[in-house]
């Protein structure tokens, strides 16, 4: 039996995925999480074969969660299931060591098949993304990416400094660097560009 934890912040979709996979005779859903931190706790508790996770989630993104599990040398393999067909996301996912990256608009039978293949040790990548994954490298550092997310949320420099625990001058330097790397005119434009390319 292939044991799976599902991490998805949309309740309806999380329940639908659980129901669909529950119809498979060789797949058992052992945990459901609404954010990255809950998913991390469930993975440590159940040690499932597969973590099926979205990218955009509260508290910890699917990519951050995958990177954390990799650092912890978890035996759980990560399958990203997302609506975002951005090559930048796939590239970051591969760098985080994910075993699979598929799109939500695919047939449910394909999802079950991807889980079986990953459980057997294979890597599964949506073919429409694979060819474009390495077209353009992500120039942002983790710190720049984190601060751009805060800027994207509308926070001013002082609030960003407080939320990140960094000095205002450090925040300004990181954001200035990110703006320059992305060829943007300000932090909001930089965040928009990074979001469109899948780098946030």
Residue frames as qw, qx, qy, qz and C-alpha x, y, z in Angstrom:
[[0.000, 0.888, 0.461, 0.000, 0.00, 0.00, 0.00],
 [0.399, 0.339, -0.012, 0.852, 1.32, 3.44, -0.97],
 [0.277, -0.724, -0.497, 0.391, 0.75, 5.89, 1.89],
 [0.272, 0.501, 0.228, 0.790, 0.11, 9.53, 0.97],
 [0.148, -0.619, -0.406, 0.656, -0.23, 12.82, 2.85],
 [0.279, 0.668, 0.444, 0.528, -2.07, 15.58, 0.96],
 [0.250, -0.496, -0.216, 0.803, -1.20, 19.26, 1.55],
 [0.099, 0.462, 0.519, 0.712, -3.63, 21.70, -0.08],
 [0.011, -0.143, -0.419, 0.896, -5.02, 24.91, 1.40],
 [0.513, -0.024, -0.238, -0.824, -8.32, 24.79, -0.52],
 [0.507, -0.095, 0.742, -0.428, -10.60, 22.50, 1.48],
 [0.807, 0.390, 0.146, -0.419, -12.80, 21.47, -1.45],
 [0.615, 0.601, -0.504, -0.079, -9.86, 20.47, -3.60],
 [0.084, -0.452, 0.835, -0.300, -8.08, 18.74, -0.70],
 [0.651, 0.043, 0.617, -0.439, -11.18, 16.64, 0.00],
 [0.792, 0.510, -0.074, -0.327, -11.67, 15.90, -3.71],
 [0.383, 0.594, -0.706, 0.037, -8.08, 14.67, -4.07],
 [0.303, -0.275, 0.829, -0.382, -8.50, 12.51, -0.98],
 [0.764, 0.241, 0.391, -0.452, -11.74, 11.01, -2.31],
 [0.704, 0.592, -0.319, -0.228, -10.25, 10.33, -5.76],
 [0.253, 0.521, -0.800, 0.155, -7.15, 8.66, -4.39],
 [0.499, -0.171, 0.698, -0.484, -9.26, 6.73, -1.89],
 [0.857, 0.319, 0.051, -0.401, -10.84, 4.91, -4.84],
 [0.536, 0.550, -0.640, 0.002, -7.48, 3.36, -5.71],
 [0.932, -0.297, -0.190, -0.087, -6.93, -0.07, -4.15],
 [0.821, 0.017, -0.221, 0.527, -3.18, 0.42, -3.67],
 [0.200, 0.426, -0.164, 0.867, -3.13, 4.02, -2.34],
 [0.440, -0.661, -0.580, 0.181, -4.05, 5.09, 1.21],
 [0.052, 0.710, -0.072, 0.698, -4.39, 8.74, 2.24],
 [0.623, -0.321, -0.590, 0.402, -3.05, 8.87, 5.81],
 [0.275, -0.552, -0.302, 0.727, -3.19, 12.62, 6.44],
 [0.249, 0.768, 0.396, 0.438, -4.68, 15.91, 5.19],
 [0.404, -0.431, -0.180, 0.786, -3.05, 19.31, 5.78],
 [0.233, 0.901, 0.366, 0.029, -4.23, 22.84, 5.03],
 [0.096, 0.957, -0.272, 0.014, -0.79, 24.48, 5.18],
 [0.607, 0.531, -0.556, 0.199, 2.90, 23.67, 4.95],
 [0.140, -0.480, 0.696, -0.515, 3.53, 23.44, 8.70],
 [0.817, -0.064, 0.350, -0.455, 0.66, 21.00, 9.25],
 [0.878, 0.402, -0.244, -0.092, 1.98, 18.93, 6.35],
 [0.311, 0.581, -0.672, 0.337, 5.46, 18.85, 7.85],
 [0.466, -0.326, 0.627, -0.532, 4.04, 17.63, 11.16],
 [0.904, 0.140, 0.177, -0.365, 2.00, 14.92, 9.42],
 [0.725, 0.521, -0.447, 0.051, 4.98, 13.74, 7.36],
 [0.071, 0.503, -0.745, 0.432, 7.10, 13.41, 10.49],
 [0.631, -0.162, 0.521, -0.552, 4.26, 11.61, 12.27],
 [0.896, 0.241, 0.244, -0.281, 3.23, 9.16, 9.52],
 [0.270, -0.487, 0.707, 0.436, 6.40, 8.95, 7.39],
 [0.774, 0.478, 0.312, -0.274, 4.32, 8.37, 4.24],
 [0.706, 0.128, 0.475, 0.509, 5.76, 7.21, 0.93],
 [0.269, 0.459, 0.376, 0.759, 4.52, 10.34, -0.85],
 [0.009, -0.585, -0.356, 0.729, 3.70, 13.92, 0.10],
 [0.266, 0.568, 0.569, 0.532, 1.32, 15.36, -2.48],
 [0.224, -0.629, -0.298, 0.683, 1.47, 19.14, -2.12],
 [0.326, 0.895, 0.252, 0.173, 0.43, 22.38, -3.75],
 [0.527, 0.297, -0.148, 0.782, 2.98, 25.19, -4.17],
 [0.107, -0.455, 0.104, -0.878, 1.12, 28.20, -2.82],
 [0.609, -0.522, -0.597, -0.003, 0.10, 27.52, 0.79],
 [0.308, -0.872, 0.128, -0.358, 0.06, 29.49, 4.06],
 [0.702, -0.652, 0.286, -0.009, 2.88, 29.18, 6.62],
 [0.396, -0.442, 0.701, 0.395, 5.22, 27.33, 4.26],
 [0.629, 0.484, -0.293, -0.534, 5.05, 26.87, 0.49],
 [0.989, 0.084, 0.107, -0.060, 5.23, 23.44, -1.08],
 [0.659, 0.594, -0.314, 0.338, 8.69, 24.26, -2.42],
 [0.136, -0.670, 0.529, -0.503, 9.93, 25.35, 1.01],
 [0.842, -0.266, 0.338, -0.324, 8.45, 22.20, 2.51],
 [0.940, 0.315, -0.092, 0.092, 10.17, 20.01, -0.09],
 [0.388, 0.669, -0.450, 0.447, 13.51, 21.71, 0.62],
 [0.459, -0.567, 0.482, -0.485, 13.02, 21.23, 4.38],
 [0.960, -0.073, 0.206, -0.175, 12.26, 17.52, 3.97],
 [0.787, 0.502, -0.260, 0.248, 15.34, 17.16, 1.80],
 [0.062, 0.685, -0.524, 0.503, 17.51, 18.80, 4.47],
 [0.657, -0.386, 0.476, -0.439, 16.01, 16.45, 7.06],
 [0.147, 0.295, -0.921, -0.209, 16.81, 13.50, 4.77],
 [0.677, 0.110, 0.446, -0.575, 13.20, 12.37, 4.94],
 [0.301, -0.008, 0.909, 0.288, 12.33, 9.16, 3.13],
 [0.415, 0.666, 0.547, -0.291, 9.07, 10.73, 1.92],
 [0.349, 0.119, 0.506, 0.780, 9.13, 11.65, -1.77],
 [0.163, 0.554, 0.275, -0.769, 7.43, 14.89, -2.81],
 [0.279, 0.428, 0.698, 0.502, 4.94, 15.28, -5.65],
 [0.082, 0.340, 0.111, -0.930, 3.97, 18.87, -6.50],
 [0.190, 0.548, 0.765, 0.282, 0.46, 19.22, -7.96],
 [0.090, -0.502, -0.150, 0.847, -0.24, 22.78, -9.07],
 [0.466, 0.786, 0.399, -0.070, -2.19, 25.05, -11.41],
 [0.001, -0.901, 0.263, 0.345, 0.97, 27.07, -12.10],
 [0.897, 0.301, 0.204, 0.249, 2.65, 26.01, -15.33],
 [0.097, 0.957, -0.272, 0.020, 5.62, 28.34, -14.84],
 [0.821, 0.319, -0.383, 0.277, 9.04, 26.91, -15.67],
 [0.052, 0.616, -0.497, 0.609, 10.57, 28.85, -12.77],
 [0.741, -0.381, 0.302, -0.464, 8.50, 26.85, -10.30],
 [0.989, 0.115, -0.096, -0.001, 9.58, 23.56, -11.88],
 [0.544, 0.550, -0.441, 0.455, 13.21, 24.57, -11.81],
 [0.248, -0.554, 0.502, -0.616, 13.01, 25.49, -8.11],
 [0.903, -0.191, 0.142, -0.357, 11.10, 22.27, -7.42],
 [0.907, 0.276, -0.266, 0.172, 13.81, 20.18, -9.04],
 [0.275, 0.572, -0.504, 0.585, 16.49, 22.04, -7.08],
 [0.524, -0.438, 0.416, -0.600, 14.49, 21.24, -3.91],
 [0.055, -0.230, 0.971, -0.033, 14.64, 17.55, -4.80],
 [0.709, 0.172, 0.313, -0.608, 10.99, 16.90, -5.64],
 [0.410, -0.048, 0.884, 0.220, 10.23, 13.59, -7.32],
 [0.239, 0.500, 0.753, 0.356, 7.30, 14.84, -9.37],
 [0.084, 0.389, 0.084, -0.913, 5.68, 17.98, -10.74],
 [0.118, 0.385, 0.822, 0.404, 2.28, 17.69, -12.43],
 [0.191, -0.128, -0.073, -0.970, -0.54, 20.10, -13.26],
 [0.357, 0.172, 0.696, -0.598, -3.96, 20.01, -11.60],
 [0.625, 0.402, -0.030, -0.668, -5.85, 20.05, -14.89],
 [0.265, 0.295, -0.884, -0.248, -4.63, 16.57, -15.84],
 [0.761, -0.211, -0.467, -0.398, -6.80, 13.43, -15.66],
 [0.644, -0.588, 0.357, -0.336, -7.18, 11.85, -12.22],
 [0.994, 0.046, 0.048, 0.089, -5.85, 8.54, -13.58],
 [0.571, 0.617, -0.278, 0.465, -2.61, 10.34, -14.46],
 [0.277, -0.726, 0.394, -0.491, -2.25, 11.51, -10.85],
 [0.897, -0.301, 0.281, -0.160, -2.62, 7.99, -9.47],
 [0.898, 0.355, -0.047, 0.258, -0.16, 6.78, -12.09],
 [0.254, 0.755, -0.349, 0.493, 2.33, 9.49, -11.12],
 [0.583, -0.611, 0.393, -0.363, 2.07, 8.44, -7.45],
 [0.983, -0.044, 0.179, 0.022, 2.76, 4.81, -8.36],
 [0.724, 0.553, -0.150, 0.383, 5.75, 5.74, -10.52],
 [0.025, -0.773, 0.394, -0.498, 7.24, 7.99, -7.83],
 [0.780, -0.457, 0.338, -0.260, 6.71, 5.31, -5.18],
 [0.967, 0.154, 0.112, 0.169, 8.64, 2.96, -7.50],
 [0.612, -0.445, 0.207, 0.620, 11.58, 5.38, -7.55],
 [0.451, 0.475, 0.422, 0.627, 10.92, 7.25, -10.78],
 [0.049, -0.402, -0.128, 0.905, 10.73, 11.01, -11.34],
 [0.270, 0.621, 0.701, 0.222, 7.58, 12.36, -13.03],
 [0.082, -0.402, 0.013, 0.912, 7.55, 15.79, -14.71],
 [0.520, 0.696, 0.375, -0.324, 4.70, 17.33, -16.71],
 [0.677, 0.175, 0.438, 0.565, 6.03, 17.01, -20.29],
 [0.243, 0.858, 0.289, 0.348, 4.75, 20.45, -21.31],
 [0.305, -0.942, 0.138, -0.009, 7.02, 21.99, -18.67],
 [0.852, -0.290, 0.249, 0.357, 10.11, 19.80, -18.88],
 [0.649, 0.438, 0.227, 0.579, 11.48, 21.35, -22.07],
 [0.070, 0.839, 0.053, 0.537, 11.16, 24.90, -20.72],
 [0.705, -0.660, -0.213, 0.149, 12.42, 24.29, -17.19],
 [0.662, -0.379, 0.099, 0.639, 15.98, 25.43, -17.81],
 [0.406, 0.731, 0.294, 0.463, 15.30, 28.31, -20.22],
 [0.030, 0.757, -0.142, 0.637, 15.90, 31.07, -17.70],
 [0.535, -0.105, -0.669, 0.506, 17.67, 30.80, -14.35],
 [0.396, -0.853, -0.329, -0.081, 16.17, 32.27, -11.18],
 [0.427, 0.530, -0.300, 0.669, 18.52, 35.13, -10.20],
 [0.428, -0.713, 0.090, -0.548, 17.00, 35.77, -6.75],
 [0.204, 0.221, -0.840, 0.451, 18.46, 34.70, -3.43],
 [0.352, -0.480, -0.801, 0.064, 16.17, 33.20, -0.77],
 [0.189, -0.471, -0.383, 0.772, 16.35, 36.45, 1.22],
 [0.117, 0.144, -0.302, -0.935, 15.42, 38.57, -1.81],
 [0.335, -0.277, -0.787, -0.438, 12.54, 36.24, -2.61],
 [0.320, -0.502, -0.721, 0.355, 11.23, 36.39, 0.98],
 [0.093, -0.441, -0.189, 0.872, 11.37, 40.20, 1.08],
 [0.180, 0.006, -0.519, -0.836, 9.75, 40.57, -2.35],
 [0.302, -0.435, -0.836, -0.143, 6.83, 38.46, -1.08],
 [0.231, -0.578, -0.507, 0.596, 6.38, 40.92, 1.79],
 [0.004, 0.303, -0.180, -0.936, 6.62, 43.87, -0.59],
 [0.201, -0.193, -0.763, -0.583, 4.08, 42.20, -2.87],
 [0.281, -0.556, -0.768, 0.149, 1.71, 42.02, 0.11],
 [0.030, -0.854, -0.244, -0.458, 1.88, 45.82, 0.33],
 [0.642, -0.654, -0.166, 0.365, 4.20, 46.20, 3.33],
 [0.191, 0.943, -0.205, 0.178, 6.40, 49.30, 3.53],
 [0.525, 0.494, -0.587, 0.368, 10.11, 49.10, 4.36],
 [0.252, -0.452, 0.584, -0.625, 9.62, 49.51, 8.12],
 [0.854, -0.085, 0.240, -0.454, 6.99, 46.76, 8.26],
 [0.867, 0.359, -0.346, 0.021, 9.13, 44.50, 6.05],
 [0.250, 0.531, -0.653, 0.478, 12.08, 45.02, 8.39],
 [0.511, -0.321, 0.519, -0.605, 9.93, 44.19, 11.40],
 [0.931, 0.095, 0.060, -0.348, 8.36, 41.12, 9.78],
 [0.832, 0.405, -0.351, 0.143, 11.70, 39.77, 8.56],
 [0.758, -0.601, 0.007, 0.254, 13.76, 40.64, 11.64],
 [0.669, 0.213, 0.122, 0.701, 16.25, 42.58, 9.50],
 [0.185, -0.535, -0.099, 0.818, 17.49, 46.17, 9.75],
 [0.459, 0.788, 0.241, -0.334, 15.87, 48.70, 7.41],
 [0.107, 0.754, -0.518, -0.390, 19.16, 49.26, 5.60],
 [0.303, -0.171, 0.922, 0.170, 19.55, 45.52, 5.00],
 [0.496, 0.544, 0.653, -0.177, 15.99, 45.30, 3.67],
 [0.327, 0.855, -0.065, -0.398, 16.64, 48.25, 1.37],
 [0.063, -0.582, 0.734, 0.345, 19.85, 46.63, 0.06],
 [0.403, 0.096, 0.908, 0.065, 18.16, 43.27, -0.63],
 [0.463, 0.699, 0.492, -0.234, 15.22, 44.90, -2.40],
 [0.190, 0.831, -0.301, -0.428, 17.51, 47.18, -4.42],
 [0.209, -0.360, 0.863, 0.286, 19.49, 44.10, -5.49],
 [0.443, 0.349, 0.825, -0.036, 16.32, 42.23, -6.50],
 [0.379, 0.823, 0.195, -0.375, 15.01, 45.23, -8.46],
 [0.071, 0.725, -0.546, -0.413, 18.30, 45.45, -10.34],
 [0.320, -0.141, 0.919, 0.180, 18.46, 41.74, -11.11],
 [0.400, 0.504, 0.763, -0.055, 14.93, 41.78, -12.53],
 [0.206, 0.188, 0.394, 0.876, 15.32, 45.02, -14.48],
 [0.156, -0.756, -0.633, -0.061, 12.38, 46.54, -12.60],
 [0.106, 0.624, -0.034, 0.773, 11.79, 50.16, -11.63],
 [0.399, -0.496, 0.383, -0.669, 10.46, 49.47, -8.11],
 [0.215, -0.188, 0.915, -0.284, 9.79, 46.69, -5.62],
 [0.670, 0.309, 0.448, -0.505, 6.18, 46.12, -6.72],
 [0.673, 0.590, -0.313, -0.320, 7.19, 45.70, -10.35],
 [0.141, 0.480, -0.863, 0.078, 10.03, 43.40, -9.26],
 [0.449, -0.005, 0.799, -0.400, 7.58, 41.25, -7.29],
 [0.731, 0.464, 0.161, -0.473, 5.19, 41.12, -10.27],
 [0.511, 0.604, -0.581, -0.191, 7.97, 40.03, -12.65],
 [0.039, -0.340, 0.914, -0.219, 9.24, 37.40, -10.21],
 [0.597, 0.152, 0.615, -0.491, 5.70, 36.09, -9.65],
 [0.725, 0.535, -0.096, -0.422, 5.03, 35.80, -13.39],
 [0.467, 0.551, -0.690, -0.045, 8.22, 33.83, -13.92],
 [0.905, -0.251, -0.332, -0.091, 7.52, 31.49, -11.00],
 [0.502, 0.347, -0.517, 0.601, 10.40, 32.76, -8.89],
 [0.317, -0.406, 0.394, -0.761, 8.29, 33.75, -5.87]]
